[in-house]
Amino acid sequence: MATEHTEATIKIQAKDRHFMHPWEDVTAIGSEARTVIAKAEGIYITDSDGNRLIDGPGGMWCVNVGHGREEIVEAVAAQMRDLSYFSPWSATAAPAAILAERLAALAPGDLNNVFFTTGGSTAVDSALRFVFFYNNCLGRPEKKHIISRVGAYHGSTYLSASCSGKMLEKANMDMVEDRVHLIQNPNPALRPAGMSTEGFCDQKVEDLERKILELGADKVAAFIAEPVLASGGVIIPPEGYYQRCHEVCRKHDVLFIADEVVTAFGRLGHYFASKDVFGVEPDMLTTAKGLTSGYVPMGALFISDRLMVDIKAAGNESKGFFSGFTYSGHPVAAAAALANLDIFERDALLDHVHNVAPHFEKRLQELADLPMVRDIRVKGLMAGVECCLDPDKPDNERDMNFLLEVDDICQENGLLLRPVYSSAVLSPPLTITTKQIDTLVGILRLGLETAWKKYK
Ligand code: PLP
């Protein structure tokens, strides 16, 4: 933010030089004086200079129940007093056991086996390792190829990053290349002129089947997909796409992995979006973020009973899935997740999302009158407002810089945004009210209009 900073802020910014942040440009390490966030309450964050901002990205798609929830603080403190840690190999403890049972009851289909992880990347990584393990157990060592999509983001471990389809972020990084294949994502805005959304959906489903047949169904192990591509800019698939992809997977004995790291825990108005929004019971499901609303790190991989039965049926000898983490089912994280779920129930948060989401969509769609707004994508309480300064001469870099300028102006006026390429991405805490939505959209409009004057 282009404001005068207090001495305390400047001191923290100097120390921050040693904090290597995610996505850090190492040639400019320490050169950026970042906003220092000091406090947060509800949908607001306050920086160390005392400026209060709406938390537009909800932390990082994660602070679903909002900031400063005493119940979670109390649950975590109480759990730390009782039992701060134990080895999940040798024993169990109440929080993770109770949480696993509660999650299995909420999850779609027969996803009754909950494998706790430290976050989303490790949930995806574990899912992929389980896929390889599954096919080894079934005597199909060749069936190891994974299909993912351009624009997808699945994490930052070697394997999960390899399955991501955000090309810019693969620069200078090694990836698992021989087993991962990308197909186009189903962004309806990218359909050729004259093609209907239905026709485009047919084409995208055919892309998946063609890729499976090209590689050989006996070689393709899994298809991994976010129900709504989040970090890819909030890409909402056409009606029926997700369900039909699932049918194609079933037809060719390919596992369907739903990456619900973002879309679970109320973001789309349900605990899980796969079945309740898109009508699919996946074979595996990964989640994190809203599981604890970001208060402490935790992720989870759900595995279908069916896969366990298949493994058992494949032979008599025991088959250990030799994978896991020191912090699998961490009692403190599990206590936070349980308190988080209690808040969802007590505050009827899913109903609240159903009530405010139409207003969120309506108000954001009103931005379509602005000349630089090219596409507005909204589902539940997640949104991407895509900008293009000159549709006749598209220039991604200029559009991205424009969005950074919009973010600066919005911050000066009380809203933190998340620019993703040429889209402003929003996923506010689910507790946001219609009045707060009005304020958010008003500041975004101001940011877009002011930056436009400079750029046009
Ligand atoms: N999968 C999806 C869909 C995500 O959006 C993310 C993170 O944004 C991840 C996986 C990785 O999660 P984490 O950052 O908790 O490792």
Residues whose N, C-alpha, C, O or C-beta is under 5 A from the ligand:
A	BS01	PLP	G119 G120 S121 T122 Y153 H154 G155 E226 A230 D259 V261 V262 A288
